[in-house]
Amino acid sequence: MSTNIETEVSNTEQRLRSLLTNAAQPQEGSLKSSIETIDYRDIRQVFHVKQPLGDDSPVTGAPLSFASPSEFRKAVRRNEFTSSTNGICPGRMQCNLIVLEEEYAFDFLLFCQKNPRACPLVEVCDVGAFTATVAEGSDLRTDIPKYCIYQNGKLLTKTHDATPYWPPKAVAFLIGCSFSYDGALLKAGIPLRSVEQKKNVPMYKTNVPCHPAGRFGGHVVVSMKPIKAVDVAKEVLITSKYALAHGAPLCVGCPESIGIQNLNNPDWGESVDILPDEVPVFHYCGVTPQQVLMESGVPFFISHSPGHMLVTDLASDHAVV
């Protein structure tokens, strides 16, 4: 990552020199310097270090505050923010995304209804629609920092713009995310290790089966937060209120009991430090439907990249049921 940043900085210096050199040259037939006609958006853009598609970790120094969720989505749409949304717009609800062909939509809707902890539905869009009522003016094809494109149960590619892959008769599902209650945890004095260490949250496959529905079945995926042992009761009390953000933990401590053998080797995201006075707390995760769709061998679907969510206009309290 450091090599990429050094290269970008070198390129930045060259581009700035080019801009300033061109600005110093008077234009033919005019006494004015071309410096008066520089598009200063170009200068702002050369300072932006973009995240490689294969890297799921947040970019160090990435902005963590925006004027509004709408402004954040616009920054994502302009490809100015490509990192994990962990810690972004505290107090706002974030959502996972699943996009399926129309013929698979009913079975998936049924699956979500049978597995509300893993797949708490926030919105189901009309066939062919790519806007969401929970995010005014949104474009679901471009307003998520990173997407995964799957074919026949396998990851085909990752992209910052899903427009070329969006099926004409797509049905988009927005599913609640545990990032939605991060603000409440911080307010209660419970730190978020992944935010502190500027990492994506660690996520793990488990041996816990989902309730099958139609052609869909598979296993639960969980995210993990290290929580001080003395704060576990408080964490459970807070998160249990947020039913549309996965609610209370599935498991506290003892990762082996849900089939996790090595916390330092997550299936998605990055491992984080667990201090001696902390225990791992596992919550249902919105990557569960991705895992289920892969296990079910669906011919084609689109999802958010794990940790890269749609930030909605809804207050986080909307997830409280």
N, C-alpha and C positions, 0 to 999 in steps of 0.2 A: 504493500500500500504506500509506503514512504517513497519508493522509487517512482510510482505513478504521480505522486504529489510533486516530487522534485521536477519531473518531466513537465508537468502542467505549469509549474512556476516558471521554468525556463521558457516554455512556449508563450506564457503570459508576458514576460519581459520583451520577447521579440515582437509580439503583436502590439504592445504599447509603443515600442520604439517606432514601429511602422506607422501607427496612427499619428504619433507626434511629428514624425518626419514628413508625412504627407500633409499634415496640417500646416507645416511651416512653408510649404511651397505655394506661392501666389498662383491663382488660377488665371489662365489666359483670358485677356479681355476684361479683367476686373482688378481693381486695386485692393479688394478685400482678400484677406488670407482665408484659405479653406478651413482654418480652425473655427471659423464662425459657423460652418456647416457640418461639423462633426456630429454624428449621432452618438450622444453620450451613453446610450444604452449599450453600445458595443463595448465601451470601457468597463461598464459594470459587469457585463457578461464574461470578460476575460478573467475576472477575479474569481469566478465560480468554479470550484473543483467538483466535478461530478463523480458519482459513485459507480464503479464498475458493476455490470449486471450480475456478475457471479458473486458479488460480495454482499451479504445480507446484514453486515454490521453498519451502524450509523456512522456518518462521516464526522470526524472530530471537528468541532467548531460549527457544525450545522446549526442553523437558527432553531431555537426551541420555543419561540413565541411569535405569534402573528396577530394582526389587528382583529381578525375574525376567522372562523372556519372557512368562510367564502374566500378570503384573501389567501389562506393556506392552499385551498384547492386550486386557485388560479396560479399560484407558484408551482404547484405540482404539474398543472397542465402545460405550463411554459417550460417544463423540464428543469426547473431551478431547484427543486427538492426531490431527491431520489432515494432517501434513506428510510429507515424504520420510523414509524410514527409513534413509537414508544416515548411518552412524555410530551407529545405535541398537543397543544390546545387543551390543557387540563380543565376539567369541568365540562367537557363536551363528549358526547357519545361517539364512539368509533365502531365501525362495522366491517366484518369480513364479507367477501364477495364470492358468490358462485354463479356462473352463467352456464346454462344448459340449453340444448335444443328443446323445442316445445314438446316433443314426444316423451321426453324424460321428466318433464316438470312435475306432473302429478305425483309420480312415485317419490320424487325427492321432497315435495311438499309433505307427503304422508310420512316420510322418514323423519323430517324435522319435527312434525307433530308428535311422533312417538319418542323422540329424543330431545326434549326441550332443554335439558341441561347442556348438552353438547352443541345443539343447534337452535338457540333461541331466535326465532324469526322476528325481525324488526320491520321488514317490508318485502313484498313480492311485487315486482314490476309487471306491467302488461306485456304481452307478447310483442317483441320488436322494440320495446322502449329501452332507452339508455339514459334516462334521467330518473332521479329519485326525489320523492316528496320530502324526505328527511334532510335533503341537502339542496336548497333552492338554487337553480341555475347550474346544477351539476351535470357532468358528462361522465357516466360510469366507465367509459372507454378510455378516458385520459386522466381522471382526477384521483387515481390511486398511484402512489409512487412506483410500484412495480407489480407486474402481473406474471402469472404462470399459465402457459398454454399446454394442455395435455391432449394426447391422442392415444387411444387404445390403452388407457391406464398408465401411460408413460409420459414423463415430462418431455415436451417437444422443445420448448424454448422459454426464455424469460424476456420481457419487454417492458418499456415504459409507456407504450401506447398500444392498446389492444384493438384499436379501430380496424386494422386490416383482418383481424381474426374473428370479429364479432358476427355471429350468424344472423341472417335476416329475420329469422323467427326465434330469436333468443329470448329466454326468460331469465331475468336476473333476480337473485335472492340476496338480501342483505341480512346478515346474521350478527347478533350482538358480540361484543369483544370485551375481554377483561380489562383492556386499557381504559375502558369507560369509568372504572371506579378508582383508577390510580390517584386522581386528585383527592378523593375522599381518604385514601390511605395516607397520603402525604400530609393532609390536614390533621390527621389523627396522630402524626408523629411516627408513622411507619415508613421507613425509607424504601426506595426501589433500587435494588442493587444493579439491575441492568441499566438504569438511567445513570446511576453514579459512575459506572464503569464504561458508559457509552457503548453498550452492546445491545444486540437484539436479544429478546427473551429466549431462554432455552425451552425447547419443546420436545416431547418424547412420545413415541408409540407405547401403548400399554397392552396388557392382555385382557382388558376389560371389554367385553363385547357390547356393541350397540344393539338396540332392538331393531330387527330387520323390518323392512317395509318394501313391498313390491320386489323390484329387482335389486334393491340396495341393502347391503349389510357389510359389517366390518367392525373395526375396533376403535375405541376412544383414543384420542390424542390429548395430552395434558401439557399445560405450561407450568413452570416452576418459579416460585419466589422464595428466597431465603427470608425467614421471619424469626425474630428473636423469640425464644421459647416463652418468655413472659408476655409477649404480644400476640400469641396465636389466638387466644380467646377473643381479643379485640378485632383481629383480622377476620375471624369467622363471623363475628357479629356484624361487621360492616359489609362484607361481601355477600352475606346471605340475603341482604335486602335487594341486591341487584340481580333479579331473576333474568332480565334480558341481557345480562353480561356474564352469564354462566353461573352466577350465584356462589354459594359456599364451596369450599374445597371438596374434591373427591377423596383426597387422602392427605394426611398430615404425617410426615416422617415415613420410615419404612418403605422406600421406593420399590424394594423387591416384591412387596405384596401386590403391586400392580404391574409387575413384569419389567421394571426398569433395573438394569444391572449396573450401569455406570453413569453417574450424573455428569461426569466430565466429557461424555460423548453424546450430546443431544442429537436427535434426528434432524432437527431444524434449529436455527438460531445459534447461539453461542453459550458455552458454559460460563457461569459466574461464580465468584467466591462465596463459600458458605463458612461463616465464622463459627468459632467453638460454641458460642451461646445461641446459635441459630439452628432451626430445623427446616428442611425443605417442605414447602407447602404446595400441593399440586391441585390446580384447577382445570376443569374441562376447558378445552381449547377449540377455537374456530377452525383449526386445521383438520379437525375430525372429519368434516365432510369431504375434504380433499382426499384424505386417506381412504375413506369409504368408497368414493368414486373411483379411485385407482384400484382398490381391491375388487370392485365390481366390474372393472373393465369397460367403462363407458367409452364409446368411440371418440367423443370430443367434449371438452369442457374448458372453461376459463375460470381462474380464481385469482384472488390477490396473492402476492408472494408473502409467505409467512412473516408476520411482523409489520407489513406494509398495508395499512388500513384506509378505508374511506372515513374521513373526519366529517361528521354530520353537523347540522345546525342545532341539533337537540341538546338540551342540557343533560348531563349525566344522570340526573334524577329521573329522567324518562325511563331509565332501565330499572328503576325501583318498582316492583310490583307487589 
